[in-house]
Amino acid sequence: MKLPQPPTEESFPSPLHHPRTATVLGRWLGVAITICFLTGLFSHFQQATPGWLVIPSRPASLYRVTQGLHVLSGIVSVPLLLAKLWTVYPKLFAKLPWPPSRKALGTVLERGSILVLVSALALELFIGFLNTLQWYPWPFPFKETHYALAWIIIGALLVHLAVKLPLILANWRRTPADRTPLPHDPARTPVPPADSLPPAITGLTRRGLFRTVAGAASLVGIASIGQSVPAFGPIAVLSPRKPNIGPQGLPVNRTAEAAGVQPVDATWRFTIKAPTPLSYSLAELQALPQSHSALPIACVEGWSQGAHWEGIRIRDLLSLCDAPPNSHLRVISMEKGGFYATTELPPNFTQDPLTLLALRLNGAPLALDHGYPARIIAPNRPGVLQTKWVHRLEVLQ
């Protein structure tokens, strides 16, 4: 009995596996990855700001936009990546040049870079999606791993683009009049032009594939963007959070119970360690001049929601304690442990009139889960840095 022969690259003659198709889908995926990388880099530097970088406090809703785009572009990348992989998977069956040569070594290195790219990108999208659910079923730290994978992806992508640049340029733009075979590996049979094979081979034309992929990407995007764009909230079936649902109309990521915070009593004091140390009871804080800020809470998981805050301007508190100009401020929470129990406010945030030690939210005293009795609210900051349950500020020289 004759055993069936294993498939070869020539076993997949559909125009949907044509380099032109892969180039178009690669462009779409490249745009999504670039947006995701740049917005993710901005989010990372917000939380781990290097000494040479100054994060602006304005526009006040900038982080809301960038992080919404970050999560959206990551979600949209999933169908684009699957379509791209389906288009090029016949390459898995291409024969390596034999006997071994410099060309064979180059092919092996190329496939190795693709393996790294696809593996890192798939893992990045997977753990990123689970982060939006706040589910971490792994032993490694999410933030550091997510950041490292991003650079691995960019490096592997640049190698892949450098190797494939001649083929990409040859297929970047096609016209109906151009029917000549496209550049490819001369070791295999020429691939026919993309439109020279009937659609009946696959039941789907190349244009139909593009429309299908674009539709799928748009659908998952629209079904998830509602967590940061309220207009799409009612149809945000893929969003893990509804931004207007929670105490005082605002979601809660970390509850007081999870943070180990108990309601305060009449003995509670708010203190400032500064050239002129200060100490206030809650009633005394409430008696200070109050200001208002309309600012969103924008979380790294992608959801955001605008709110109205009332409290004391941080710059007014620094003036009361005779803090030097351009002082950094350490913010200390009553939270028991956690990565963000202590945060820092750079001078451009402490001096911004929108930055408050907030005591009220949407016209009522802060709910315990929103940081009662006091929390930080500042423009253009991730939610994890809008420290809750604040009981102490320290002026850093």
BALOBA-1460 file (C-alpha; in Angstrom, 3 decimals):
// residues 397
<rec num="1" residu="m" x="0.000" y="0.000" z="0.000"/>
<rec num="2" residu="k" x="1.432" y="3.311" z="-1.074"/>
<rec num="3" residu="l" x="1.537" y="5.854" z="1.718"/>
<rec num="4" residu="p" x="0.242" y="9.350" z="0.908"/>
<rec num="5" residu="q" x="2.932" y="11.902" z="0.244"/>
<rec num="6" residu="p" x="3.263" y="14.762" z="2.743"/>
<rec num="7" residu="p" x="1.959" y="18.093" z="1.480"/>
<rec num="8" residu="t" x="4.310" y="20.609" z="-0.058"/>
<rec num="9" residu="e" x="3.978" y="24.355" z="-0.464"/>
<rec num="10" residu="e" x="2.655" y="23.725" z="-3.996"/>
<rec num="11" residu="s" x="-0.253" y="21.766" z="-2.481"/>
<rec num="12" residu="f" x="-1.912" y="25.059" z="-1.561"/>
<rec num="13" residu="p" x="-2.567" y="26.869" z="-4.864"/>
<rec num="14" residu="s" x="-5.324" y="29.168" z="-3.560"/>
<rec num="15" residu="p" x="-4.790" y="32.884" z="-4.308"/>
<rec num="16" residu="l" x="-5.590" y="33.483" z="-0.629"/>
<rec num="17" residu="h" x="-2.097" y="32.181" z="0.155"/>
<rec num="18" residu="h" x="-0.528" y="34.602" z="-2.291"/>
<rec num="19" residu="p" x="2.213" y="36.995" z="-1.058"/>
<rec num="20" residu="r" x="-0.011" y="39.940" z="-1.994"/>
<rec num="21" residu="t" x="-2.664" y="38.720" z="0.479"/>
<rec num="22" residu="a" x="-0.069" y="38.267" z="3.193"/>
<rec num="23" residu="t" x="1.308" y="41.752" z="2.535"/>
<rec num="24" residu="v" x="-2.076" y="43.455" z="2.904"/>
<rec num="25" residu="l" x="-2.930" y="41.576" z="6.091"/>
<rec num="26" residu="g" x="0.589" y="42.228" z="7.361"/>
<rec num="27" residu="r" x="0.078" y="45.976" z="6.875"/>
<rec num="28" residu="w" x="-3.103" y="45.899" z="8.934"/>
<rec num="29" residu="l" x="-1.500" y="43.812" z="11.658"/>
<rec num="30" residu="g" x="1.586" y="46.044" z="11.633"/>
<rec num="31" residu="v" x="-0.524" y="49.161" z="12.238"/>
<rec num="32" residu="a" x="-2.330" y="47.474" z="15.151"/>
<rec num="33" residu="i" x="0.932" y="46.244" z="16.687"/>
<rec num="34" residu="t" x="2.570" y="49.680" z="16.327"/>
<rec num="35" residu="i" x="-0.349" y="51.442" z="18.049"/>
<rec num="36" residu="c" x="-0.403" y="48.797" z="20.766"/>
<rec num="37" residu="f" x="3.359" y="49.067" z="21.327"/>
<rec num="38" residu="l" x="3.532" y="52.874" z="21.465"/>
<rec num="39" residu="t" x="0.517" y="53.260" z="23.753"/>
<rec num="40" residu="g" x="1.806" y="50.424" z="25.946"/>
<rec num="41" residu="l" x="5.177" y="52.143" z="26.169"/>
<rec num="42" residu="f" x="3.438" y="55.307" z="27.327"/>
<rec num="43" residu="s" x="1.561" y="53.360" z="29.992"/>
<rec num="44" residu="h" x="4.752" y="51.662" z="31.171"/>
<rec num="45" residu="f" x="6.607" y="54.965" z="31.483"/>
<rec num="46" residu="q" x="3.678" y="56.398" z="33.421"/>
<rec num="47" residu="q" x="4.214" y="53.727" z="36.060"/>
<rec num="48" residu="a" x="8.017" y="53.490" z="35.860"/>
<rec num="49" residu="t" x="9.130" y="56.919" z="34.725"/>
<rec num="50" residu="p" x="12.870" y="57.148" z="33.917"/>
<rec num="51" residu="g" x="14.720" y="60.157" z="35.288"/>
<rec num="52" residu="w" x="15.162" y="61.757" z="31.860"/>
<rec num="53" residu="l" x="11.437" y="61.734" z="31.020"/>
<rec num="54" residu="v" x="8.780" y="64.197" z="32.151"/>
<rec num="55" residu="i" x="5.208" y="62.922" z="31.801"/>
<rec num="56" residu="p" x="2.870" y="65.864" z="31.043"/>
<rec num="57" residu="s" x="-0.234" y="66.429" z="33.145"/>
<rec num="58" residu="r" x="-2.192" y="67.676" z="30.149"/>
<rec num="59" residu="p" x="-4.243" y="66.848" z="28.129"/>
<rec num="60" residu="a" x="-6.113" y="65.689" z="31.211"/>
<rec num="61" residu="s" x="-7.701" y="62.714" z="29.422"/>
<rec num="62" residu="l" x="-4.642" y="61.669" z="27.430"/>
<rec num="63" residu="y" x="-4.120" y="58.414" z="29.335"/>
<rec num="64" residu="r" x="-7.795" y="57.575" z="28.921"/>
<rec num="65" residu="v" x="-7.347" y="57.758" z="25.146"/>
<rec num="66" residu="t" x="-3.973" y="56.015" z="24.919"/>
<rec num="67" residu="q" x="-4.879" y="53.111" z="27.194"/>
<rec num="68" residu="g" x="-8.233" y="52.662" z="25.487"/>
<rec num="69" residu="l" x="-6.359" y="52.467" z="22.177"/>
<rec num="70" residu="h" x="-3.827" y="50.075" z="23.704"/>
<rec num="71" residu="v" x="-6.416" y="47.528" z="24.750"/>
<rec num="72" residu="l" x="-8.507" y="48.034" z="21.600"/>
<rec num="73" residu="s" x="-5.551" y="47.540" z="19.240"/>
<rec num="74" residu="g" x="-4.515" y="44.430" z="21.185"/>
<rec num="75" residu="i" x="-7.993" y="42.899" z="20.878"/>
<rec num="76" residu="v" x="-8.237" y="43.781" z="17.173"/>
<rec num="77" residu="s" x="-4.823" y="42.178" z="16.599"/>
<rec num="78" residu="v" x="-6.206" y="38.735" z="17.465"/>
<rec num="79" residu="p" x="-8.311" y="38.181" z="14.290"/>
<rec num="80" residu="l" x="-5.657" y="39.933" z="12.197"/>
<rec num="81" residu="l" x="-2.936" y="37.620" z="13.511"/>
<rec num="82" residu="l" x="-5.058" y="34.512" z="12.916"/>
<rec num="83" residu="a" x="-5.812" y="35.600" z="9.346"/>
<rec num="84" residu="k" x="-2.155" y="36.397" z="8.666"/>
<rec num="85" residu="l" x="-1.054" y="32.984" z="9.998"/>
<rec num="86" residu="w" x="-3.664" y="31.190" z="7.919"/>
<rec num="87" residu="t" x="-2.486" y="32.998" z="4.795"/>
<rec num="88" residu="v" x="1.165" y="32.020" z="5.199"/>
<rec num="89" residu="y" x="0.909" y="28.588" z="6.841"/>
<rec num="90" residu="p" x="1.731" y="26.732" z="3.553"/>
<rec num="91" residu="k" x="5.273" y="28.066" z="4.068"/>
<rec num="92" residu="l" x="5.567" y="25.487" z="6.841"/>
<rec num="93" residu="f" x="5.698" y="22.805" z="4.149"/>
<rec num="94" residu="a" x="8.360" y="24.493" z="2.012"/>
<rec num="95" residu="k" x="11.457" y="22.351" z="1.597"/>
<rec num="96" residu="l" x="14.756" y="23.560" z="2.923"/>
<rec num="97" residu="p" x="17.526" y="23.878" z="0.329"/>
<rec num="98" residu="w" x="19.628" y="20.728" z="0.192"/>
<rec num="99" residu="p" x="22.526" y="20.070" z="0.559"/>
<rec num="100" residu="p" x="23.097" y="22.540" z="3.422"/>
<rec num="101" residu="s" x="24.295" y="25.908" z="2.226"/>
<rec num="102" residu="r" x="24.389" y="29.536" z="3.244"/>
<rec num="103" residu="k" x="20.899" y="29.909" z="1.804"/>
<rec num="104" residu="a" x="19.639" y="27.024" z="3.937"/>
<rec num="105" residu="l" x="21.126" y="28.652" z="7.025"/>
<rec num="106" residu="g" x="19.392" y="31.919" z="6.148"/>
<rec num="107" residu="t" x="16.089" y="30.084" z="5.751"/>
<rec num="108" residu="v" x="16.495" y="28.435" z="9.144"/>
<rec num="109" residu="l" x="17.283" y="31.781" z="10.779"/>
<rec num="110" residu="e" x="14.301" y="33.376" z="9.065"/>
<rec num="111" residu="r" x="11.958" y="30.664" z="10.309"/>
<rec num="112" residu="g" x="13.466" y="30.966" z="13.770"/>
<rec num="113" residu="s" x="12.692" y="34.702" z="13.862"/>
<rec num="114" residu="i" x="9.140" y="33.999" z="12.711"/>
<rec num="115" residu="l" x="8.758" y="31.393" z="15.454"/>
<rec num="116" residu="v" x="9.913" y="33.917" z="18.056"/>
<rec num="117" residu="l" x="7.645" y="36.621" z="16.618"/>
<rec num="118" residu="v" x="4.502" y="34.494" z="16.488"/>
<rec num="119" residu="s" x="5.096" y="32.845" z="19.879"/>
<rec num="120" residu="a" x="5.825" y="36.127" z="21.664"/>
<rec num="121" residu="l" x="2.919" y="37.923" z="20.011"/>
<rec num="122" residu="a" x="0.455" y="35.138" z="20.822"/>
<rec num="123" residu="l" x="1.601" y="35.058" z="24.455"/>
<rec num="124" residu="e" x="1.504" y="38.862" z="24.683"/>
<rec num="125" residu="l" x="-2.073" y="39.023" z="23.426"/>
<rec num="126" residu="f" x="-3.130" y="36.137" z="25.654"/>
<rec num="127" residu="i" x="-1.799" y="37.525" z="28.931"/>
<rec num="128" residu="g" x="-2.890" y="41.020" z="27.949"/>
<rec num="129" residu="f" x="-6.465" y="39.845" z="27.505"/>
<rec num="130" residu="l" x="-6.399" y="38.018" z="30.853"/>
<rec num="131" residu="n" x="-5.120" y="41.230" z="32.437"/>
<rec num="132" residu="t" x="-8.303" y="43.003" z="31.325"/>
<rec num="133" residu="l" x="-10.139" y="40.345" z="33.346"/>
<rec num="134" residu="q" x="-7.727" y="40.820" z="36.281"/>
<rec num="135" residu="w" x="-6.972" y="37.103" z="36.199"/>
<rec num="136" residu="y" x="-3.329" y="36.072" z="36.616"/>
<rec num="137" residu="p" x="-3.001" y="32.259" z="36.553"/>
<rec num="138" residu="w" x="0.801" y="32.345" z="36.229"/>
<rec num="139" residu="p" x="3.736" y="32.726" z="38.639"/>
<rec num="140" residu="f" x="5.547" y="35.555" z="36.828"/>
<rec num="141" residu="p" x="4.872" y="39.303" z="37.267"/>
<rec num="142" residu="f" x="2.528" y="40.567" z="34.567"/>
<rec num="143" residu="k" x="3.811" y="44.122" z="34.067"/>
<rec num="144" residu="e" x="7.486" y="43.248" z="33.673"/>
<rec num="145" residu="t" x="6.751" y="40.231" z="31.453"/>
<rec num="146" residu="h" x="4.339" y="42.173" z="29.268"/>
<rec num="147" residu="y" x="6.932" y="44.920" z="28.789"/>
<rec num="148" residu="a" x="9.775" y="42.505" z="27.962"/>
<rec num="149" residu="l" x="7.630" y="40.587" z="25.456"/>
<rec num="150" residu="a" x="6.792" y="43.843" z="23.684"/>
<rec num="151" residu="w" x="10.459" y="44.502" z="22.945"/>
<rec num="152" residu="i" x="11.002" y="40.894" z="21.846"/>
<rec num="153" residu="i" x="8.093" y="41.263" z="19.416"/>
<rec num="154" residu="i" x="9.439" y="44.518" z="17.984"/>
<rec num="155" residu="g" x="12.912" y="43.029" z="17.549"/>
<rec num="156" residu="a" x="11.623" y="39.876" z="15.844"/>
<rec num="157" residu="l" x="9.311" y="41.965" z="13.683"/>
<rec num="158" residu="l" x="12.164" y="44.157" z="12.468"/>
<rec num="159" residu="v" x="14.207" y="41.052" z="11.562"/>
<rec num="160" residu="h" x="11.231" y="39.597" z="9.715"/>
<rec num="161" residu="l" x="10.631" y="42.838" z="7.799"/>
<rec num="162" residu="a" x="14.303" y="43.099" z="6.846"/>
<rec num="163" residu="v" x="14.353" y="39.550" z="5.469"/>
<rec num="164" residu="k" x="11.047" y="39.906" z="3.624"/>
<rec num="165" residu="l" x="11.495" y="43.495" z="2.448"/>
<rec num="166" residu="p" x="12.015" y="42.660" z="-1.280"/>
<rec num="167" residu="l" x="8.899" y="40.476" z="-1.318"/>
<rec num="168" residu="i" x="6.892" y="43.058" z="0.629"/>
<rec num="169" residu="l" x="7.893" y="45.876" z="-1.741"/>
<rec num="170" residu="a" x="7.042" y="43.754" z="-4.765"/>
<rec num="171" residu="n" x="3.562" y="43.104" z="-3.403"/>
<rec num="172" residu="w" x="2.894" y="46.400" z="-1.675"/>
<rec num="173" residu="r" x="0.808" y="47.706" z="-4.555"/>
<rec num="174" residu="r" x="-0.721" y="45.700" z="-7.357"/>
<rec num="175" residu="t" x="-2.658" y="46.772" z="-10.426"/>
<rec num="176" residu="p" x="-4.993" y="44.656" z="-12.609"/>
<rec num="177" residu="a" x="-2.572" y="45.083" z="-15.473"/>
<rec num="178" residu="d" x="0.301" y="43.594" z="-13.558"/>
<rec num="179" residu="r" x="-0.047" y="39.831" z="-14.111"/>
<rec num="180" residu="t" x="3.585" y="38.777" z="-14.004"/>
<rec num="181" residu="p" x="4.655" y="36.216" z="-11.389"/>
<rec num="182" residu="l" x="5.745" y="37.784" z="-8.148"/>
<rec num="183" residu="p" x="9.268" y="37.421" z="-6.702"/>
<rec num="184" residu="h" x="9.586" y="34.285" z="-4.636"/>
<rec num="185" residu="d" x="11.908" y="31.446" z="-3.816"/>
<rec num="186" residu="p" x="13.304" y="30.227" z="-7.171"/>
<rec num="187" residu="a" x="13.652" y="26.742" z="-5.750"/>
<rec num="188" residu="r" x="9.920" y="26.162" z="-5.992"/>
<rec num="189" residu="t" x="7.352" y="26.340" z="-8.772"/>
<rec num="190" residu="p" x="6.250" y="29.911" z="-9.573"/>
<rec num="191" residu="v" x="3.182" y="31.028" z="-7.672"/>
<rec num="192" residu="p" x="0.480" y="32.232" z="-10.056"/>
<rec num="193" residu="p" x="-0.714" y="35.825" z="-9.763"/>
<rec num="194" residu="a" x="-3.310" y="36.404" z="-7.072"/>
<rec num="195" residu="d" x="-6.251" y="36.847" z="-9.430"/>
<rec num="196" residu="s" x="-5.395" y="34.095" z="-11.957"/>
<rec num="197" residu="l" x="-7.083" y="31.270" z="-10.044"/>
<rec num="198" residu="p" x="-10.868" y="30.946" z="-9.796"/>
<rec num="199" residu="p" x="-12.450" y="31.665" z="-6.421"/>
<rec num="200" residu="a" x="-14.134" y="28.236" z="-6.535"/>
<rec num="201" residu="i" x="-10.883" y="26.707" z="-5.246"/>
<rec num="202" residu="t" x="-11.612" y="28.090" z="-1.807"/>
<rec num="203" residu="g" x="-15.110" y="29.523" z="-2.129"/>
<rec num="204" residu="l" x="-13.748" y="32.935" z="-1.112"/>
<rec num="205" residu="t" x="-12.079" y="35.594" z="-3.186"/>
<rec num="206" residu="r" x="-9.129" y="37.594" z="-1.975"/>
<rec num="207" residu="r" x="-11.325" y="40.664" z="-1.684"/>
<rec num="208" residu="g" x="-13.866" y="38.587" z="0.196"/>
<rec num="209" residu="l" x="-11.169" y="37.481" z="2.628"/>
<rec num="210" residu="f" x="-10.128" y="41.080" z="3.259"/>
<rec num="211" residu="r" x="-13.738" y="42.064" z="3.920"/>
<rec num="212" residu="t" x="-14.232" y="39.113" z="6.250"/>
<rec num="213" residu="v" x="-11.104" y="39.868" z="8.263"/>
<rec num="214" residu="a" x="-11.863" y="43.590" z="8.414"/>
<rec num="215" residu="g" x="-15.415" y="42.809" z="9.518"/>
<rec num="216" residu="a" x="-14.237" y="40.417" z="12.235"/>
<rec num="217" residu="a" x="-11.681" y="42.922" z="13.540"/>
<rec num="218" residu="s" x="-14.279" y="45.711" z="13.516"/>
<rec num="219" residu="l" x="-16.824" y="43.526" z="15.277"/>
<rec num="220" residu="v" x="-14.554" y="42.561" z="18.179"/>
<rec num="221" residu="g" x="-13.405" y="46.181" z="18.418"/>
<rec num="222" residu="i" x="-16.925" y="47.610" z="18.598"/>
<rec num="223" residu="a" x="-17.965" y="44.891" z="21.062"/>
<rec num="224" residu="s" x="-15.144" y="45.832" z="23.448"/>
<rec num="225" residu="i" x="-14.541" y="49.561" z="23.058"/>
<rec num="226" residu="g" x="-17.594" y="50.405" z="25.158"/>
<rec num="227" residu="q" x="-15.546" y="50.097" z="28.336"/>
<rec num="228" residu="s" x="-13.764" y="53.319" z="27.413"/>
<rec num="229" residu="v" x="-16.244" y="54.972" z="25.009"/>
<rec num="230" residu="p" x="-19.610" y="55.340" z="26.774"/>
<rec num="231" residu="a" x="-21.559" y="55.641" z="23.515"/>
<rec num="232" residu="f" x="-20.777" y="51.986" z="22.760"/>
<rec num="233" residu="g" x="-21.442" y="50.820" z="26.316"/>
<rec num="234" residu="p" x="-24.804" y="49.087" z="25.617"/>
<rec num="235" residu="i" x="-23.241" y="46.818" z="22.960"/>
<rec num="236" residu="a" x="-19.902" y="46.225" z="24.695"/>
<rec num="237" residu="v" x="-20.572" y="42.501" z="25.143"/>
<rec num="238" residu="l" x="-16.838" y="41.658" z="25.149"/>
<rec num="239" residu="s" x="-15.957" y="44.295" z="27.746"/>
<rec num="240" residu="p" x="-15.224" y="42.813" z="31.170"/>
<rec num="241" residu="r" x="-16.207" y="46.130" z="32.783"/>
<rec num="242" residu="k" x="-19.185" y="48.436" z="32.406"/>
<rec num="243" residu="p" x="-17.666" y="51.819" z="33.247"/>
<rec num="244" residu="n" x="-20.802" y="53.306" z="34.843"/>
<rec num="245" residu="i" x="-21.524" y="50.351" z="37.148"/>
<rec num="246" residu="g" x="-20.148" y="50.473" z="40.683"/>
<rec num="247" residu="p" x="-20.359" y="52.533" z="43.868"/>
<rec num="248" residu="q" x="-21.189" y="56.157" z="43.029"/>
<rec num="249" residu="g" x="-21.350" y="55.262" z="39.334"/>
<rec num="250" residu="l" x="-17.696" y="54.246" z="39.098"/>
<rec num="251" residu="p" x="-16.200" y="50.724" z="38.879"/>
<rec num="252" residu="v" x="-13.838" y="49.408" z="41.528"/>
<rec num="253" residu="n" x="-10.775" y="47.318" z="40.722"/>
<rec num="254" residu="r" x="-9.453" y="46.803" z="44.242"/>
<rec num="255" residu="t" x="-11.920" y="46.876" z="47.111"/>
<rec num="256" residu="a" x="-11.138" y="48.034" z="50.633"/>
<rec num="257" residu="e" x="-11.542" y="44.453" z="51.820"/>
<rec num="258" residu="a" x="-8.997" y="43.182" z="49.297"/>
<rec num="259" residu="a" x="-6.611" y="45.970" z="50.326"/>
<rec num="260" residu="g" x="-7.024" y="45.241" z="54.036"/>
<rec num="261" residu="v" x="-8.468" y="48.709" z="54.759"/>
<rec num="262" residu="q" x="-11.027" y="49.242" z="57.537"/>
<rec num="263" residu="p" x="-13.324" y="52.259" z="57.997"/>
<rec num="264" residu="v" x="-11.632" y="55.028" z="59.990"/>
<rec num="265" residu="d" x="-12.926" y="56.501" z="63.234"/>
<rec num="266" residu="a" x="-12.745" y="59.923" z="64.863"/>
<rec num="267" residu="t" x="-9.096" y="59.408" z="65.798"/>
<rec num="268" residu="w" x="-7.959" y="59.279" z="62.168"/>
<rec num="269" residu="r" x="-5.389" y="61.898" z="61.186"/>
<rec num="270" residu="f" x="-4.045" y="62.991" z="57.825"/>
<rec num="271" residu="t" x="-0.400" y="64.078" z="58.047"/>
<rec num="272" residu="i" x="2.121" y="65.813" z="55.823"/>
<rec num="273" residu="k" x="5.839" y="65.353" z="56.431"/>
<rec num="274" residu="a" x="7.395" y="68.607" z="55.225"/>
<rec num="275" residu="p" x="9.502" y="71.584" z="56.361"/>
<rec num="276" residu="t" x="6.386" y="72.605" z="58.294"/>
<rec num="277" residu="p" x="4.687" y="69.338" z="59.298"/>
<rec num="278" residu="l" x="0.909" y="69.359" z="59.252"/>
<rec num="279" residu="s" x="-1.774" y="67.151" z="60.713"/>
<rec num="280" residu="y" x="-5.533" y="67.272" z="60.088"/>
<rec num="281" residu="s" x="-8.612" y="65.425" z="61.173"/>
<rec num="282" residu="l" x="-11.183" y="64.646" z="58.511"/>
<rec num="283" residu="a" x="-13.352" y="67.518" z="59.713"/>
<rec num="284" residu="e" x="-10.389" y="69.888" z="59.467"/>
<rec num="285" residu="l" x="-9.664" y="68.735" z="55.893"/>
<rec num="286" residu="q" x="-13.284" y="69.327" z="54.997"/>
<rec num="287" residu="a" x="-13.030" y="72.834" z="56.427"/>
<rec num="288" residu="l" x="-10.148" y="73.788" z="54.111"/>
<rec num="289" residu="p" x="-10.958" y="75.572" z="50.813"/>
<rec num="290" residu="q" x="-12.379" y="72.978" z="48.435"/>
<rec num="291" residu="s" x="-11.878" y="72.770" z="44.665"/>
<rec num="292" residu="h" x="-13.568" y="70.775" z="41.909"/>
<rec num="293" residu="s" x="-12.125" y="68.660" z="39.094"/>
<rec num="294" residu="a" x="-13.914" y="66.783" z="36.335"/>
<rec num="295" residu="l" x="-11.479" y="63.950" z="35.608"/>
<rec num="296" residu="p" x="-11.737" y="60.356" z="34.428"/>
<rec num="297" residu="i" x="-10.455" y="57.274" z="36.140"/>
<rec num="298" residu="a" x="-8.591" y="55.380" z="33.404"/>
<rec num="299" residu="c" x="-7.285" y="51.949" z="34.313"/>
<rec num="300" residu="v" x="-4.617" y="49.827" z="32.685"/>
<rec num="301" residu="e" x="-7.266" y="47.185" z="31.955"/>
<rec num="302" residu="g" x="-8.715" y="49.594" z="29.378"/>
<rec num="303" residu="w" x="-11.876" y="50.852" z="31.057"/>
<rec num="304" residu="s" x="-12.384" y="54.499" z="31.907"/>
<rec num="305" residu="q" x="-15.155" y="56.660" z="33.299"/>
<rec num="306" residu="g" x="-15.443" y="60.372" z="33.887"/>
<rec num="307" residu="a" x="-16.386" y="61.669" z="37.334"/>
<rec num="308" residu="h" x="-16.691" y="64.866" z="39.370"/>
<rec num="309" residu="w" x="-14.307" y="65.195" z="42.307"/>
<rec num="310" residu="e" x="-14.130" y="67.642" z="45.188"/>
<rec num="311" residu="g" x="-11.244" y="68.189" z="47.592"/>
<rec num="312" residu="i" x="-8.141" y="70.235" z="48.399"/>
<rec num="313" residu="r" x="-5.668" y="71.136" z="45.705"/>
<rec num="314" residu="i" x="-2.338" y="69.431" z="46.291"/>
<rec num="315" residu="r" x="-0.483" y="72.618" z="45.451"/>
<rec num="316" residu="d" x="-2.436" y="74.428" z="48.194"/>
<rec num="317" residu="l" x="-1.425" y="71.766" z="50.734"/>
<rec num="318" residu="l" x="2.235" y="72.117" z="49.657"/>
<rec num="319" residu="s" x="1.987" y="75.869" z="50.095"/>
<rec num="320" residu="l" x="0.576" y="75.428" z="53.619"/>
<rec num="321" residu="c" x="3.504" y="73.189" z="54.643"/>
<rec num="322" residu="d" x="6.159" y="75.502" z="53.091"/>
<rec num="323" residu="a" x="7.346" y="72.882" z="50.607"/>
<rec num="324" residu="p" x="10.182" y="74.008" z="48.297"/>
<rec num="325" residu="p" x="9.226" y="74.808" z="44.695"/>
<rec num="326" residu="n" x="9.081" y="71.838" z="42.344"/>
<rec num="327" residu="s" x="9.011" y="69.307" z="45.168"/>
<rec num="328" residu="h" x="8.233" y="65.679" z="44.504"/>
<rec num="329" residu="l" x="5.555" y="64.187" z="46.689"/>
<rec num="330" residu="r" x="5.326" y="60.673" z="48.102"/>
<rec num="331" residu="v" x="1.777" y="59.461" z="48.628"/>
<rec num="332" residu="i" x="1.195" y="56.761" z="51.254"/>
<rec num="333" residu="s" x="-1.973" y="54.686" z="51.468"/>
<rec num="334" residu="m" x="-3.501" y="52.782" z="54.369"/>
<rec num="335" residu="e" x="-3.537" y="49.769" z="52.037"/>
<rec num="336" residu="k" x="-1.793" y="46.724" z="53.484"/>
<rec num="337" residu="g" x="0.911" y="45.819" z="50.994"/>
<rec num="338" residu="g" x="0.360" y="45.891" z="47.245"/>
<rec num="339" residu="f" x="2.532" y="47.336" z="44.480"/>
<rec num="340" residu="y" x="0.877" y="50.761" z="44.617"/>
<rec num="341" residu="a" x="0.430" y="51.345" z="48.355"/>
<rec num="342" residu="t" x="3.068" y="54.067" z="47.925"/>
<rec num="343" residu="t" x="3.276" y="56.263" z="44.825"/>
<rec num="344" residu="e" x="4.963" y="59.499" z="43.818"/>
<rec num="345" residu="l" x="3.677" y="62.704" z="42.266"/>
<rec num="346" residu="p" x="6.213" y="64.659" z="40.166"/>
<rec num="347" residu="p" x="6.192" y="68.475" z="40.349"/>
<rec num="348" residu="n" x="4.177" y="69.003" z="37.171"/>
<rec num="349" residu="f" x="1.339" y="66.999" z="38.713"/>
<rec num="350" residu="t" x="1.557" y="68.513" z="42.204"/>
<rec num="351" residu="q" x="1.371" y="72.017" z="40.697"/>
<rec num="352" residu="d" x="-1.516" y="71.267" z="38.337"/>
<rec num="353" residu="p" x="-4.713" y="72.876" z="39.682"/>
<rec num="354" residu="l" x="-6.719" y="69.763" z="38.760"/>
<rec num="355" residu="t" x="-4.714" y="67.519" z="41.110"/>
<rec num="356" residu="l" x="-6.674" y="67.047" z="44.319"/>
<rec num="357" residu="l" x="-6.669" y="65.265" z="47.598"/>
<rec num="358" residu="a" x="-10.249" y="64.236" z="46.870"/>
<rec num="359" residu="l" x="-12.809" y="63.866" z="49.654"/>
<rec num="360" residu="r" x="-15.991" y="63.661" z="47.592"/>
<rec num="361" residu="l" x="-17.052" y="61.886" z="44.400"/>
<rec num="362" residu="n" x="-20.050" y="62.782" z="42.245"/>
<rec num="363" residu="g" x="-21.545" y="64.972" z="44.957"/>
<rec num="364" residu="a" x="-21.157" y="62.589" z="47.905"/>
<rec num="365" residu="p" x="-18.393" y="61.585" z="50.338"/>
<rec num="366" residu="l" x="-16.075" y="58.943" z="48.919"/>
<rec num="367" residu="a" x="-17.303" y="55.382" z="49.286"/>
<rec num="368" residu="l" x="-14.892" y="53.193" z="51.211"/>
<rec num="369" residu="d" x="-14.082" y="51.211" z="48.052"/>
<rec num="370" residu="h" x="-13.249" y="54.480" z="46.277"/>
<rec num="371" residu="g" x="-10.708" y="55.515" z="48.904"/>
<rec num="372" residu="y" x="-12.562" y="57.038" z="51.864"/>
<rec num="373" residu="p" x="-11.635" y="59.210" z="53.601"/>
<rec num="374" residu="a" x="-9.199" y="60.694" z="51.033"/>
<rec num="375" residu="r" x="-7.582" y="59.781" z="47.738"/>
<rec num="376" residu="i" x="-5.474" y="61.312" z="44.988"/>
<rec num="377" residu="i" x="-7.019" y="62.327" z="41.686"/>
<rec num="378" residu="a" x="-4.779" y="63.873" z="39.012"/>
<rec num="379" residu="p" x="-5.022" y="64.502" z="35.267"/>
<rec num="380" residu="n" x="-3.447" y="62.109" z="32.761"/>
<rec num="381" residu="r" x="-2.606" y="59.389" z="35.300"/>
<rec num="382" residu="p" x="-3.304" y="55.631" z="35.325"/>
<rec num="383" residu="g" x="-5.906" y="54.502" z="37.833"/>
<rec num="384" residu="v" x="-3.316" y="52.516" z="39.778"/>
<rec num="385" residu="l" x="-1.516" y="55.805" z="40.543"/>
<rec num="386" residu="q" x="-4.685" y="57.571" z="41.718"/>
<rec num="387" residu="t" x="-3.896" y="56.336" z="45.216"/>
<rec num="388" residu="k" x="-6.819" y="55.496" z="47.502"/>
<rec num="389" residu="w" x="-7.077" y="55.568" z="51.313"/>
<rec num="390" residu="v" x="-4.381" y="58.251" z="51.579"/>
<rec num="391" residu="h" x="-3.330" y="59.092" z="55.125"/>
<rec num="392" residu="r" x="0.122" y="60.603" z="54.639"/>
<rec num="393" residu="l" x="2.063" y="62.792" z="52.234"/>
<rec num="394" residu="e" x="5.823" y="63.222" z="52.313"/>
<rec num="395" residu="v" x="7.585" y="66.119" z="50.590"/>
<rec num="396" residu="l" x="10.758" y="64.887" z="48.890"/>
<rec num="397" residu="q" x="13.585" y="67.386" z="48.542"/>
